[in-house]
Amino acid sequence: MNLGTLLPKHARCRPDHLALVCGDDRLTFRQLDARVNRLANALLAAGLRKGDTLATVLPNRLEQLEIYLAATKTGVVAVPLSPLLQERGLVSLLQNSDAVMVVTTRAFAGTLDGLRGELPAIRDERYVLVDGEQPGFRSYARLVAGAPESEPPDAGIIGSDPYNIIYSSGTTGEPKGIVHTHDVRAGYCTLLASTCRMTPESVVLHAGSLVFNGAFIDLMPWLMLGATYILHKAFDADAVIAEIERSRVTHIVMVPSQIVAVLNNPGFAPQRLESLEMLLTVGAPLHVEHKQRLNDALPDRFYELYGLTEGFVTVLDKTDAVRKMGSVGVPLAFYEMRILDDSGRDVPPGQVGEICGRGPMMMAGYYKRPDLTAKAVVGGWLHSGDLGYVDEDGYLYLVDRKKDMIISGGVNVYPRDIEEVVVQHPAVRETAVFGVQDPRWGETPVAAVVLRSPAAVSASELVEWINARVGAKFQRVSDVMIVDDFPRNVAGKTLKRVLQEQYRKAD
């Protein structure tokens, strides 16, 4: 499972095929391979060796992709960090990952300059800027200048070697470094290419963040197959619709908030997206209201992936998208799934329990945290912390995260059940339901909403509308909080804990 053989193979066998489009850069596989070789040789010349960790703090840029690809050839471990990190979070992850080099932009130069004393593992010449240079920093251009375009020496990589460390989003607690090996990423290549029905002729558009693990869902199949990859520097619904139409895009992965933005965009029209063969949602549940709109407008294209960065994955195939509308599908090939109660016993179909699974794309563990790894992986089974059930056909239905569950008057209340009602209101664009403390009931649900247009409806009107439609009294919301937009992490996931804090402060 040598990932480093993939790009050179395409450079030999289809050298003039369009490999990558990023802004004004349009690179064939021959050109891309040459650029990656220059970087790989430059990293070796800078003293990096197999197993060393290279951190990036970058928005979507060509350099981020080059670093991912150079890691396949050198054995250097890529550590992509979110550009949304604050100073203390950044230094914590750079220390935790044992980074020996950091590649970033001038926007982070001042912050990193002030942190050098806390990062002794990073030598001065290993602070690199992709957008120029300034005192104390080396430019990326100068780093690779003069490096040969020939293949770097064989690094002796084996499948169990770490390829990258992905830090968890932190939506449910302190971020943890999730280690993925070369074997795991090879699994992404093969299993996801098959699942997504990708071919060497596919045209992939990626408009989400490259530092989010979801980026590897389409990135690794592209690398294996030698397809065409179009990278947008930031998500913009207008640009996505125009790109799909202009470039005849066949495959795209988006988080729910991006899908909602496309569906609500004035320029959205099914004929503009007719080239799509796959539109896959990932990262958070897409509400049924939006699934129905999508399947009506673009039939036989919708896929939904439920997965953990730690390595358990189910997919709802396009052929099941209508028949099993509320499901998140079945496990990938070679995967197994169990639904367990609090005592670790399997529960029958239809009964809610914790989703557990095992398969070939599971993490090697949390970086330097065997204690946390032992809690997450018990007897070879990854415990997701998510609640769900399976139907008689084995299709998984996601209920909610254990930590998001609200206990009101001793009854388990699942926010997602309420969200599916709230989003049906014609004035509501997005919603997120969370629990707040209540002296009588312990907790009660509160719905945060983003409206389609300002002042379209009042909070009190929404409370009345929601509570008339939920399925049980314990699902009634105690309040509605109207916000301009939701706080999100780099992956586009809504940060419910931040919404909770905003509500407490406003209360």
N, C-alpha and C positions, 0 to 999 in steps of 0.2 A: 504494500500500500504506500508507494512512494509518490506523494503529491508533486514532488519536484520534477517528475518526468512528463507531466501533462502539458505544460506550456511549451516546452521544447518540441514535443511531438507535433503540436499544431503549427509551430513555426517552421517545421520541416514539411509537414504534409499538406497544409493549406496556408502557406505563408502570406498570401495576399488577401485572405478573407478578413473582412472588417471585424476586429476583435472588440474594440472599446471606443465609445464616444463619450467624452467628458468636456462640456463646454466647446471650445474651439479645437480641442484635440480629437483627431480621428486616427486611430492606430490600427494597423494590421497586426496579425499575430507575429510576423517577423519583427516589426518595429517594437511591439510591446515586450517581446522576449528580450530584445537587445537592451531596452531600458531597465528591465528587471535584473538582468545580468550585471549591468553597470552598478545598480544599487547593491546587489548581493556582494559583488567584489569590493565595493566601497566599504560596506559594513565589516567585511573581513579585514580590510586594510586598517580600519579604525580599531581593530583589536577585539571585535565581537566574535564569539564562538558559539557553536551548538550549545543550546541550553541557556544562554544569556537572554535576559528579558529586555525587550525594546518597547517602551511605552509611547503611545501617540495621544495627543490631545488636539484633534483635528475635526473640522467640519468635513463634509463630503468633498474630497479632492482626489485627483489622480494619484498623489503621493501616498495616500492611505491604501489604495489598491496595490500600488507597487510594493509597499511594505508587506502586505498580506502575501503577495506572490513571492517576494524575496525570502520570506520565512519558509516557504515550501522547499527552497533549494539550500538554505544555509543551516536550518535547524535552530535559528534564532527564534525565540518565543515572542510573538506579537501580543501586546497588551493594549488594546484600544480603550481609552478613557473618554468619558463624556465631556464635551465642551461646556456643559452646563454646571460642572463641578465648581464649588467655591474653594477658596484657598485651603482651608483645613481638610476638606475632603480630598483635594488633589494631592496634598503632601502625604496624607494617610495611605492612599492607594499606591503612590509611587514608592513609598517605603515598604508597604506590604508585599508588593510584587517584586521587590529586589531589582527594580529597573536600573540598568547601567547606561541607558541612553534615553533621551526624550526628544521627540519630534513634534513641533507645535507651530503656532502662528505668532505673529507679533502681538496679537491681542493678549497672549498669555506670557509674554516675555517679562513684563514687569513683575508679575506674580512669581514666576519661577526664579527670577533674579533674587528676590527676597527670601527664597526658600533654600538656596544652595547649601547653607550651613546645616540644614536638616537632611540633606541628601548626599552623604559622602560617597555613595556608590557610583554617582554620576560625575565623571570628570568634566572639567570645564569645556573641553573640545567636543563633548558629546551632548551639549545642548544645541539643538538644530532647529532652525526656522525655515519653513517652506516658502515664505513670502518675503525674502530679502535677508539682510543680516544687519546686526547692530553689535556694539561692543559686548563681549561676553558670550556671543552666540555665533555659531557657524551656520552658513546658509546651506540649504539642501543642495543647491546648484554646485557649491564649492565642495561639498561632501562627495558628490558623484563625479566631479570633473576629472577627466583623465583615467577613470576606472575602465578596464577593458569590457567589451561587450560579449566576450566569450563566456562559456559556462563556468561557474565557479567550481572549485574542487569538490569532489564528492564528500558530503558531510557525514556519511555513514548513518543516515537517518533510518530508524526502524519504526514500525507502526505504533509502538507504545510510547514513543518520544512525545513530549508536549508540543503542540503546535501553537496554541494561544491560551490566554487566560481572559475570560470574559467576567467582568464584575457584575453581579446581580444588580437589578435596577434599584433596589432599596425601597420598593413600594411597601414591603412588609417588614422592614427592619434594617439592620446594618448590612451593607453590601458584602458579599462574599466572592472570592475569586474562584471561578469555576474553570477547571482545567480540562481542555479538550485536546486529545492526542491527534496525531496524523491519521490513525485508524478511524477515529470518530469522524473527522472531516471527510475521509474517503467514503464513509457511510452516508454522509450528506450528499456527496457526489452521486452515488449510485441509487440509493433508495429514493431520494427526492427527485432526481431526474425522471425516474420511472413513475413515481406518484404524480408528478406534474405534467407528464407526457411531453417532456422537452426533447428536442432533437438538435443536431448541429445546425439546422436552418432556423431555429428559433431566434426571435429578437426580444431580449429581456430589457424592460425598463425598471430601473431602481431609483425611486425618488425619496425613500426613507433614509434614516441614518445608517451609515456604514458601521458604526460602533455598536449597534444593536445586534444581538445574536440572530435575529430574524433576517438580517442581510445575507447570512450564509445559506438561507433556503434557496435563493436563486443564484447566488455567487458561485457556490461549489458545483452545481450542475453545469453552469456556463463553462467553468474551467475544465470540467471533464469532457464535455461535448464539443467545445470549440465553437460555441454559438456567438451571437453579437450581444454585447452588454452596453446599455446606455445608462449613464449615471447623471442624475440631476444633482446640483449642488445643494438644493433645498427643495422641500415639497411645496408645490404651488399647483392648485387644482387646474387653473387655466393652462399652465405649461404641460401638465400631465395629459390633459385631453388633447391638446394640440400635438404633442409628441406621438401619442398613440396613433392619431390620424395620419401624421406626416410620415412616420417611420414604419408604419404597419407593424406595430408592436404586437407580439403574440402572448407574452407572459408578463404579469406584474404582481407583486406582493405589496399589500398595503395594510396598515392598521385601521381599525374601525373609524377613527376620527377622520382619516384621510378619505375613506370611502364615502362617509357622510358628506364631506366637503365636495367631492366630485359629483355626487348625486344632486346636491343642492346648488351646484354652480350654474349660472345662467347659460353657459356654453355647452352644458351636458346634453347630448343627443345620442341615442343608441347607434345611429349610423356612423358617428364619428369614432366609435369604439368597436366597430364590427370586425376588425382584424384580430381582436383578442381571442385567444383560445383558453386562457386561464386568467381569472382574477381571484387571487387567494387572499383571505384575510387572516391575520395573525396578531398575537400580542394581547388581545382582550376579546371578550365576547362581542359579537355583532348582534344587535337586537333584531328580533324576528321582523319587526316593521321594516327595517332597512334591507334585510335579506329578501323579503317579498318584492320590494321595489326593484332590487337588483336582478332577481330572477325573472321578473316580468320584462324588464328592459333588455337584459342580456342573457337569454336562456342558454343553458348548457355550457356555462363558463365558470360558474362560481364554485370555489373550493374554500373550505374552512379548516385551518390547522389549529389544533390545541396542542400546546407543548410547553415543556419546561426547558430552560437553557441547560439544566442538569441532564436532560437526555431522554425524556419520555415523550412520544409523539403519537397523536391520532390525527387522521385527516378525513373530512367529509368530502367524498368525491363528487364531481359535477353531476354524475349520473344519479346521485342520491340527494342532491341539493333541495329538491322539492319534496320528494317522498319522505325524507327524514329531516324536515325543515329545522326542527329545534335541536338536532343532534350535532355533535362535533366529530362524528364519524367513528372509525374503527382504527385500531393500532396499525402501524406500518408493518410490512412483511418482516418476519423474524422477531416481532415484538409480542409480549404477553402482557395482559392486564388483569388486575384483580380489584374488586371493590370491597373494602374491609371496614368492619365496625370498630368501635373504640377498644375492643379486646383483641383485635387482630384477626377476627374470623371473617370468612367470606360471607357476603350477604346475597340474597337471591335477587333476580332481576326485578327492577322497580323500586328497590329499597336503596335509600341514600347512604353512602359511606365514603371513606377516603379513597381517592383514586391512586392506585399503586401500579407500577409497571417495571418491566425490564426489557432490554434489547441492546442491539449492537452500537447505538450512538450515545450510550450513557457516559457521563463524565468520568475522568480518572479520579476525581474527588475535588474537594475545596482546597485551594492552595494553602499549605501549611496549617490546615485545620482538620486533622484526623478526627477530632472530637465531633465536629459538626457533620463530617462525612458519615460517621458511624450512626448519627441520629437520622440522617436523611436516607441512607441505604442500609436496610436491615435484611440480612439473609439474602442479599443480592437484589432486593426489590426496592426501587426508589419510591419513597413516600412523598406525594406531591404537596400535601397540605391543602388540596382542593377537594371539594365535595361533589359527588355526582352519582349517577346510577346508570345501569345498562338496561336496554329493553330486551325482549325475548330473542331478538336477532343479534344481540351483542353490540349494538350501537350505543355509544357513550353520550350521555346528556349531562352537561356541566351545570351544577346547581349554584355553587359559589365557593369562594375561598373560606376555609375554616375561620381565618382571622377576620373576615368581613361579616361573618354571620352575626346577627343581632339577636340577643336573648331578651325578649320582652314579656314580662309576666310569666317567666318560666318556659315560654314557647320559642322554638327556633324560627327566626324570621330570616329569609334569604333575600338580600337586597335585589338580586337580579329579577326575582319574580315581580317585584314592585316596579323596577325599571322598565320591564316589558309593557307594563300598563302606562306609565308616565309618557313614554316615547310615542304613544299613539295619539297624544293630544296634538292637534294640528299646529299649535303655536310653538311646540317644543322641538328643538333641533337635536339636543343631546341631554342626557340625564345621568346622574350618579347618585345612588342612595347609600347612606351610611347611618350608623347609629350614634345617638347622643344620650347622655345620662339623663335619667328621669327618676324623681324621688318616689313615684308610685310604682312604675313598671320596671324599674332597673335601667332599661334602655327603650328608646322609641326611634322609629325611622324618620329621617329627614331626607327630602329629595332636593338636590342641587340641580338646577336646570340652566341650559343655554337656550335662549329663545331665537326663533327665526328672524324676528324683528323686534326692536325695543318696544317695551310697553304694550306688547300684543295681548298680554293677559297679566292679571295681578297674582301675587303669591297666594292670597286668600282664595281667589277663584280656582287656582290650580289645586290647592288642598282639598277643596270641596269636590272638584271633578275627579281627582285621584281616588279619594276615599269612597266615592260612590261606585267605583269600578273594580277595586281590588277584590280578591277572592275571599278574604277573611278579615274579621275585625282587627286581628293582631297585625295585619299588614297596613293598616291605615297610617298615613304619615302625620306627624305632629306639626310639621312646618315644611315650607318650601323656601329655598334660598335661590334667588335669581342672580346669576353672575354673567359677566360678559364672555368669559371663556374659562375652561378648566385648566388648573395647573397640571402640566404633563412632564414626564421625564423625556429623555432623548429618544426613547422608542415610541413616544406618542401615547403612552399609557397615562390614564387619568390618575392623579395622586389623591386618593380619597382621604388619606391622613392629613394632607394639607387643607383640603376642604373642611374636614372636621375642625381643624385648628382655626380656620377663618370663621367658621360658624360660632365656635366658643367665644372668640374675641368679640364678635358682633353681638352676641346674645346679652 
